[in-house]
Amino acid sequence: MAVNPVAPGTGVLRAQAPASVKDAASPASFAEILQEKLAEVDALQKRADALLEGFLSGQVDDVHEVMLAAQQAELALQLTVEIRNRVLEAYQEIARMQL
Protein backbone atom coordinates (compact mmCIF):
# COMPACT_ATOMS: atom_id res chain seq x y z
CA MET A 1 0.00 0.00 0.00
CA ALA A 2 1.39 3.36 -0.98
CA VAL A 3 1.41 6.11 1.60
CA ASN A 4 0.94 9.63 0.29
CA PRO A 5 3.16 12.20 2.00
CA VAL A 6 1.59 15.18 3.72
CA ALA A 7 3.00 18.42 2.42
CA PRO A 8 3.52 21.04 5.12
CA GLY A 9 1.28 24.06 4.89
CA THR A 10 -1.54 22.42 2.93
CA GLY A 11 -3.99 22.89 5.79
CA VAL A 12 -6.26 20.01 4.78
CA LEU A 13 -5.32 16.35 4.96
CA ARG A 14 -6.96 14.22 2.31
CA ALA A 15 -6.93 10.47 2.05
CA GLN A 16 -6.48 9.46 -1.55
CA ALA A 17 -7.23 6.02 -2.86
CA PRO A 18 -4.97 4.62 -5.54
CA ALA A 19 -6.22 5.18 -9.09
CA SER A 20 -6.80 1.46 -9.61
CA VAL A 21 -9.26 1.36 -6.70
CA LYS A 22 -11.21 4.36 -7.97
CA ASP A 23 -11.56 2.88 -11.47
CA ALA A 24 -12.49 -0.63 -10.32
CA ALA A 25 -15.26 0.31 -7.89
CA SER A 26 -16.89 3.48 -9.14
CA PRO A 27 -19.88 4.26 -6.93
CA ALA A 28 -23.35 4.28 -8.41
CA SER A 29 -25.07 7.62 -8.73
CA PHE A 30 -27.82 8.66 -6.32
CA ALA A 31 -30.41 8.33 -9.08
CA GLU A 32 -29.33 4.76 -9.85
CA ILE A 33 -29.49 3.75 -6.20
CA LEU A 34 -32.88 5.42 -5.80
CA GLN A 35 -34.29 3.65 -8.86
CA GLU A 36 -32.96 0.30 -7.65
CA LYS A 37 -34.48 0.66 -4.19
CA LEU A 38 -37.83 1.88 -5.55
CA ALA A 39 -37.88 -1.15 -7.85
CA GLU A 40 -37.30 -3.39 -4.82
CA VAL A 41 -40.22 -1.76 -2.97
CA ASP A 42 -42.39 -2.19 -6.06
CA ALA A 43 -41.41 -5.86 -6.30
CA LEU A 44 -42.37 -6.39 -2.65
CA GLN A 45 -45.76 -4.77 -3.28
CA LYS A 46 -46.37 -6.90 -6.37
CA ARG A 47 -45.35 -10.09 -4.55
CA ALA A 48 -47.71 -9.30 -1.68
CA ASP A 49 -50.54 -8.60 -4.13
CA ALA A 50 -49.89 -11.84 -6.03
CA LEU A 51 -49.84 -13.88 -2.83
CA LEU A 52 -53.05 -12.26 -1.62
CA GLU A 53 -54.79 -12.97 -4.92
CA GLY A 54 -53.52 -16.55 -4.78
CA PHE A 55 -54.79 -16.92 -1.22
CA LEU A 56 -58.21 -15.53 -2.12
CA SER A 57 -58.47 -17.83 -5.13
CA GLY A 58 -57.39 -20.86 -3.09
CA GLN A 59 -54.06 -21.42 -4.83
CA VAL A 60 -51.99 -20.44 -1.75
CA ASP A 61 -52.78 -22.18 1.53
CA ASP A 62 -50.14 -20.60 3.78
CA VAL A 63 -51.74 -17.55 5.39
CA HIS A 64 -48.50 -16.93 7.28
CA GLU A 65 -46.59 -16.36 4.03
CA VAL A 66 -49.29 -14.01 2.75
CA MET A 67 -49.31 -11.93 5.92
CA LEU A 68 -45.52 -11.84 6.08
CA ALA A 69 -45.28 -10.59 2.50
CA ALA A 70 -47.95 -7.96 3.19
CA GLN A 71 -46.09 -6.72 6.28
CA GLN A 72 -42.77 -6.58 4.41
CA ALA A 73 -44.39 -4.55 1.64
CA GLU A 74 -46.06 -2.23 4.14
CA LEU A 75 -42.82 -1.62 6.06
CA ALA A 76 -40.88 -1.00 2.86
CA LEU A 77 -43.47 1.54 1.72
CA GLN A 78 -43.48 3.28 5.12
CA LEU A 79 -39.69 3.52 5.03
CA THR A 80 -39.80 4.91 1.49
CA VAL A 81 -42.33 7.56 2.47
CA GLU A 82 -40.29 8.51 5.55
CA ILE A 83 -37.11 8.86 3.49
CA ARG A 84 -38.98 11.01 0.98
CA ASN A 85 -40.26 13.22 3.81
CA ARG A 86 -36.75 13.64 5.23
CA VAL A 87 -35.31 14.52 1.83
CA LEU A 88 -38.05 17.10 1.27
CA GLU A 89 -37.45 18.58 4.72
CA ALA A 90 -33.73 18.86 3.99
CA TYR A 91 -34.43 20.51 0.63
CA GLN A 92 -36.84 22.99 2.22
CA GLU A 93 -34.29 23.79 4.93
CA ILE A 94 -31.64 24.46 2.28
CA ALA A 95 -34.11 26.60 0.31
CA ARG A 96 -34.77 28.72 3.42
CA MET A 97 -31.09 29.44 3.97
CA GLN A 98 -30.07 33.03 3.43
CA LEU A 99 -26.95 33.63 1.43
C-alpha positions as CSV (number, residue, x, y, z in Angstrom):
1,M,0.0,0.0,0.0
2,A,1.4,3.4,-1.0
3,V,1.4,6.1,1.6
4,N,0.9,9.6,0.3
5,P,3.2,12.2,2.0
6,V,1.6,15.2,3.7
7,A,3.0,18.4,2.4
8,P,3.5,21.0,5.1
9,G,1.3,24.1,4.9
10,T,-1.5,22.4,2.9
11,G,-4.0,22.9,5.8
12,V,-6.3,20.0,4.8
13,L,-5.3,16.4,5.0
14,R,-7.0,14.2,2.3
15,A,-6.9,10.5,2.1
16,Q,-6.5,9.5,-1.5
17,A,-7.2,6.0,-2.9
18,P,-5.0,4.6,-5.5
19,A,-6.2,5.2,-9.1
20,S,-6.8,1.5,-9.6
21,V,-9.3,1.4,-6.7
22,K,-11.2,4.4,-8.0
23,D,-11.6,2.9,-11.5
24,A,-12.5,-0.6,-10.3
25,A,-15.3,0.3,-7.9
26,S,-16.9,3.5,-9.1
27,P,-19.9,4.3,-6.9
28,A,-23.3,4.3,-8.4
29,S,-25.1,7.6,-8.7
30,F,-27.8,8.7,-6.3
31,A,-30.4,8.3,-9.1
32,E,-29.3,4.8,-9.9
33,I,-29.5,3.7,-6.2
34,L,-32.9,5.4,-5.8
35,Q,-34.3,3.7,-8.9
36,E,-33.0,0.3,-7.7
37,K,-34.5,0.7,-4.2
38,L,-37.8,1.9,-5.6
39,A,-37.9,-1.1,-7.8
40,E,-37.3,-3.4,-4.8
41,V,-40.2,-1.8,-3.0
42,D,-42.4,-2.2,-6.1
43,A,-41.4,-5.9,-6.3
44,L,-42.4,-6.4,-2.7
45,Q,-45.8,-4.8,-3.3
46,K,-46.4,-6.9,-6.4
47,R,-45.3,-10.1,-4.6
48,A,-47.7,-9.3,-1.7
49,D,-50.5,-8.6,-4.1
50,A,-49.9,-11.8,-6.0
51,L,-49.8,-13.9,-2.8
52,L,-53.1,-12.3,-1.6
53,E,-54.8,-13.0,-4.9
54,G,-53.5,-16.5,-4.8
55,F,-54.8,-16.9,-1.2
56,L,-58.2,-15.5,-2.1
57,S,-58.5,-17.8,-5.1
58,G,-57.4,-20.9,-3.1
59,Q,-54.1,-21.4,-4.8
60,V,-52.0,-20.4,-1.7
61,D,-52.8,-22.2,1.5
62,D,-50.1,-20.6,3.8
63,V,-51.7,-17.5,5.4
64,H,-48.5,-16.9,7.3
65,E,-46.6,-16.4,4.0
66,V,-49.3,-14.0,2.8
67,M,-49.3,-11.9,5.9
68,L,-45.5,-11.8,6.1
69,A,-45.3,-10.6,2.5
70,A,-48.0,-8.0,3.2
71,Q,-46.1,-6.7,6.3
72,Q,-42.8,-6.6,4.4
73,A,-44.4,-4.6,1.6
74,E,-46.1,-2.2,4.1
75,L,-42.8,-1.6,6.1
76,A,-40.9,-1.0,2.9
77,L,-43.5,1.5,1.7
78,Q,-43.5,3.3,5.1
79,L,-39.7,3.5,5.0
80,T,-39.8,4.9,1.5
81,V,-42.3,7.6,2.5
82,E,-40.3,8.5,5.6
83,I,-37.1,8.9,3.5
84,R,-39.0,11.0,1.0
85,N,-40.3,13.2,3.8
86,R,-36.8,13.6,5.2
87,V,-35.3,14.5,1.8
88,L,-38.0,17.1,1.3
89,E,-37.5,18.6,4.7
90,A,-33.7,18.9,4.0
91,Y,-34.4,20.5,0.6
92,Q,-36.8,23.0,2.2
93,E,-34.3,23.8,4.9
94,I,-31.6,24.5,2.3
95,A,-34.1,26.6,0.3
96,R,-34.8,28.7,3.4
97,M,-31.1,29.4,4.0
98,Q,-30.1,33.0,3.4
99,L,-26.9,33.6,1.4
